[in-house]
Amino acid sequence: DQETVVCKCETKFVLRDPTHHATNIAVFAGTKFETPGVYNIEVVVDDVMKLRYPIPVLVVEPPPGAKKPAKEDPDAPKENI
């Protein structure tokens, strides 16, 4: 719908000169996309959107003959991404 925010990451930075640049990396580990479709990553600077990256989210079916994953043990420790 291009309005619902799934996840948000804010980074403060300063460019002291117009010739300077900055590279910022945002990690969205564990973000859940409930439905397939195109989601957008927006880069906003001083409340002005500068870039929008479309990210297609697809449901990928396992190849024929692939083993199904074992059922998760509810008492097993969880991996932290």
Z-matrix of the N, CA and C atoms (Angstrom, degrees):
N
C 1 1.455
C 2 1.532 1 112.00
N 3 1.320 2 117.45 1 -4.97
C 4 1.466 3 124.98 2 178.91
C 5 1.526 4 113.37 3 59.56
N 6 1.339 5 117.08 4 19.56
C 7 1.460 6 120.17 5 176.84
C 8 1.523 7 112.52 6 -129.14
N 9 1.333 8 117.39 7 -30.56
C 10 1.451 9 121.05 8 -177.29
C 11 1.527 10 109.96 9 -74.82
N 12 1.328 11 117.03 10 126.70
C 13 1.462 12 121.76 11 178.01
C 14 1.523 13 108.12 12 -88.27
N 15 1.336 14 116.59 13 120.07
C 16 1.458 15 122.04 14 179.71
C 17 1.526 16 109.69 15 -86.73
N 18 1.318 17 116.86 16 -39.47
C 19 1.455 18 122.47 17 -177.49
C 20 1.524 19 107.90 18 -156.15
N 21 1.333 20 116.46 19 153.40
C 22 1.456 21 119.72 20 -178.33
C 23 1.522 22 109.13 21 -139.71
N 24 1.327 23 116.49 22 140.16
C 25 1.458 24 122.27 23 177.55
C 26 1.524 25 107.32 24 -138.37
N 27 1.329 26 116.85 25 123.69
C 28 1.462 27 120.38 26 179.72
C 29 1.523 28 109.30 27 -114.34
N 30 1.329 29 116.25 28 137.84
C 31 1.451 30 122.82 29 178.05
C 32 1.518 31 108.54 30 -132.77
N 33 1.320 32 116.42 31 127.90
C 34 1.464 33 119.67 32 177.63
C 35 1.523 34 108.62 33 -91.78
N 36 1.328 35 116.18 34 137.26
C 37 1.460 36 121.06 35 176.42
C 38 1.517 37 108.57 36 -152.89
N 39 1.332 38 115.68 37 161.12
C 40 1.464 39 122.04 38 -179.41
C 41 1.519 40 108.16 39 -131.90
N 42 1.319 41 115.91 40 135.27
C 43 1.466 42 121.90 41 171.10
C 44 1.526 43 106.54 42 -108.72
N 45 1.317 44 116.30 43 111.55
C 46 1.463 45 120.56 44 -174.85
C 47 1.526 46 112.76 45 -78.75
N 48 1.323 47 116.18 46 -11.67
C 49 1.464 48 120.52 47 -178.43
C 50 1.526 49 107.92 48 -148.40
N 51 1.329 50 118.29 49 143.74
C 52 1.478 51 119.78 50 -179.90
C 53 1.529 52 114.08 51 -59.71
N 54 1.334 53 117.69 52 -19.81
C 55 1.469 54 119.88 53 179.68
C 56 1.529 55 112.30 54 -86.30
N 57 1.320 56 117.68 55 -7.97
C 58 1.464 57 121.39 56 179.12
C 59 1.527 58 110.22 57 -80.28
N 60 1.308 59 115.16 58 163.72
C 61 1.462 60 120.43 59 176.80
C 62 1.526 61 108.98 60 -141.60
N 63 1.306 62 115.86 61 166.82
C 64 1.463 63 121.54 62 177.93
C 65 1.520 64 108.84 63 -140.08
N 66 1.316 65 115.71 64 142.68
C 67 1.453 66 121.89 65 173.58
C 68 1.523 67 107.46 66 -116.68
N 69 1.303 68 116.54 67 118.75
C 70 1.461 69 122.02 68 179.21
C 71 1.522 70 108.35 69 -117.61
N 72 1.312 71 115.91 70 139.46
C 73 1.463 72 121.12 71 -179.83
C 74 1.524 73 108.90 72 -118.81
N 75 1.315 74 115.92 73 128.24
C 76 1.466 75 121.55 74 176.80
C 77 1.527 76 107.89 75 -111.74
N 78 1.324 77 116.47 76 131.95
C 79 1.462 78 121.73 77 179.13
C 80 1.524 79 107.84 78 -109.70
N 81 1.311 80 116.06 79 123.90
C 82 1.459 81 121.61 80 -178.61
C 83 1.527 82 110.02 81 -111.67
N 84 1.327 83 117.01 82 46.02
C 85 1.470 84 121.30 83 -179.19
C 86 1.524 85 109.90 84 -61.95
N 87 1.303 86 115.39 85 136.82
C 88 1.460 87 120.24 86 177.17
C 89 1.519 88 114.52 87 82.86
N 90 1.325 89 117.78 88 1.18
C 91 1.462 90 120.11 89 178.49
C 92 1.525 91 108.79 90 -67.16
N 93 1.326 92 116.91 91 130.56
C 94 1.465 93 121.27 92 -179.59
C 95 1.520 94 109.81 93 -104.87
N 96 1.310 95 115.00 94 129.34
C 97 1.457 96 121.83 95 174.26
C 98 1.520 97 106.10 96 -105.47
N 99 1.303 98 116.91 97 111.14
C 100 1.462 99 121.97 98 -172.77
C 101 1.524 100 113.23 99 -71.19
N 102 1.323 101 117.54 100 -29.73
C 103 1.464 102 120.47 101 -178.94
C 104 1.520 103 109.64 102 -134.63
N 105 1.335 104 117.15 103 147.82
C 106 1.457 105 119.40 104 176.12
C 107 1.523 106 110.51 105 -67.45
N 108 1.309 107 115.76 106 157.09
C 109 1.457 108 121.26 107 179.21
C 110 1.513 109 109.89 108 149.80
N 111 1.309 110 116.35 109 -172.00
C 112 1.462 111 121.41 110 179.60
C 113 1.523 112 108.73 111 -96.36
N 114 1.318 113 115.41 112 123.26
C 115 1.461 114 122.69 113 175.17
C 116 1.527 115 107.04 114 -109.92
N 117 1.316 116 117.04 115 154.48
C 118 1.458 117 120.45 116 -177.51
C 119 1.517 118 111.22 117 -118.84
N 120 1.329 119 115.51 118 136.88
C 121 1.458 120 122.53 119 169.42
C 122 1.521 121 105.22 120 -99.52
N 123 1.317 122 116.72 121 121.72
C 124 1.464 123 120.87 122 -178.75
C 125 1.519 124 110.03 123 -109.75
N 126 1.329 125 115.51 124 136.45
C 127 1.461 126 122.26 125 174.90
C 128 1.516 127 106.56 126 -104.78
N 129 1.337 128 115.42 127 115.98
C 130 1.465 129 121.42 128 -176.54
C 131 1.525 130 108.15 129 -118.83
N 132 1.331 131 116.59 130 128.60
C 133 1.464 132 122.23 131 177.82
C 134 1.517 133 107.84 132 -122.89
N 135 1.329 134 116.15 133 124.48
C 136 1.473 135 121.42 134 -179.33
C 137 1.525 136 111.33 135 50.75
N 138 1.326 137 116.40 136 46.81
C 139 1.469 138 123.92 137 177.97
C 140 1.530 139 114.01 138 64.93
N 141 1.336 140 117.63 139 17.08
C 142 1.469 141 122.13 140 177.19
C 143 1.526 142 107.81 141 -119.91
N 144 1.352 143 116.73 142 122.49
C 145 1.454 144 119.82 143 178.51
C 146 1.523 145 109.39 144 -70.68
N 147 1.342 146 115.38 145 124.51
C 148 1.465 147 121.30 146 -179.02
C 149 1.524 148 112.24 147 -100.95
N 150 1.326 149 117.28 148 -37.01
C 151 1.464 150 122.01 149 -178.20
C 152 1.516 151 109.94 150 -143.60
N 153 1.325 152 115.60 151 152.26
C 154 1.470 153 121.64 152 173.36
C 155 1.524 154 106.99 153 -137.48
N 156 1.344 155 115.25 154 121.31
C 157 1.458 156 121.36 155 178.95
C 158 1.522 157 109.03 156 -105.06
N 159 1.330 158 118.62 157 119.71
C 160 1.465 159 119.58 158 174.79
C 161 1.536 160 109.81 159 -78.38
N 162 1.321 161 115.67 160 132.88
C 163 1.465 162 121.77 161 178.70
C 164 1.528 163 107.82 162 -120.82
N 165 1.346 164 117.85 163 108.17
C 166 1.466 165 118.73 164 178.13
C 167 1.528 166 110.71 165 -75.41
N 168 1.319 167 116.51 166 131.14
C 169 1.466 168 122.74 167 177.63
C 170 1.525 169 106.92 168 -111.32
N 171 1.333 170 115.85 169 122.06
C 172 1.458 171 121.99 170 -175.83
C 173 1.521 172 110.47 171 -121.57
N 174 1.318 173 116.38 172 155.55
C 175 1.458 174 121.86 173 169.82
C 176 1.519 175 105.88 174 -93.64
N 177 1.322 176 116.25 175 120.87
C 178 1.462 177 120.88 176 -178.24
C 179 1.521 178 108.17 177 -105.15
N 180 1.313 179 115.32 178 120.28
C 181 1.459 180 121.04 179 178.76
C 182 1.527 181 108.67 180 -82.73
N 183 1.341 182 117.76 181 142.56
C 184 1.466 183 119.29 182 177.31
C 185 1.524 184 109.96 183 -66.39
N 186 1.329 185 116.65 184 151.66
C 187 1.464 186 119.15 185 179.53
C 188 1.528 187 110.85 186 -65.27
N 189 1.335 188 117.49 187 155.26
C 190 1.467 189 120.37 188 179.58
C 191 1.529 190 110.55 189 -56.21
N 192 1.323 191 115.67 190 136.02
C 193 1.459 192 120.66 191 178.48
C 194 1.519 193 114.20 192 85.10
N 195 1.329 194 118.16 193 -1.76
C 196 1.467 195 119.97 194 179.86
C 197 1.521 196 109.61 195 -70.81
N 198 1.328 197 115.59 196 145.83
C 199 1.464 198 120.10 197 178.40
C 200 1.519 199 109.49 198 -73.90
N 201 1.316 200 115.24 199 141.91
C 202 1.459 201 119.75 200 175.09
C 203 1.527 202 107.93 201 -76.87
N 204 1.336 203 117.46 202 144.67
C 205 1.464 204 118.42 203 178.52
C 206 1.525 205 110.89 204 -64.96
N 207 1.327 206 115.16 205 147.10
C 208 1.466 207 120.02 206 178.01
C 209 1.515 208 109.03 207 -64.60
N 210 1.330 209 115.34 208 150.85
C 211 1.465 210 118.91 209 178.36
C 212 1.520 211 108.98 210 -63.35
N 213 1.311 212 114.95 211 142.52
C 214 1.458 213 120.38 212 -178.06
C 215 1.523 214 110.46 213 -72.89
N 216 1.321 215 115.72 214 135.32
C 217 1.461 216 121.69 215 176.31
C 218 1.524 217 107.85 216 -79.84
N 219 1.344 218 118.54 217 116.07
C 220 1.466 219 120.27 218 -176.60
C 221 1.522 220 113.18 219 -64.19
N 222 1.350 221 117.83 220 -19.94
C 223 1.463 222 120.87 221 -179.72
C 224 1.528 223 112.74 222 -93.79
N 225 1.326 224 117.00 223 -5.59
C 226 1.462 225 119.95 224 -179.06
C 227 1.528 226 109.99 225 -74.34
N 228 1.349 227 116.35 226 148.52
C 229 1.473 228 118.36 227 177.48
C 230 1.522 229 110.36 228 -64.48
N 231 1.310 230 116.21 229 145.35
C 232 1.464 231 121.57 230 -178.77
C 233 1.524 232 109.66 231 -88.96
N 234 1.324 233 115.77 232 139.30
C 235 1.456 234 120.49 233 176.74
C 236 1.519 235 108.59 234 -77.71
N 237 1.302 236 116.90 235 131.88
C 238 1.466 237 121.88 236 179.93
C 239 1.515 238 108.80 237 -99.08
N 240 1.306 239 116.60 238 116.50
C 241 1.468 240 120.74 239 -179.17
C 242 1.504 241 108.43 240 -88.06
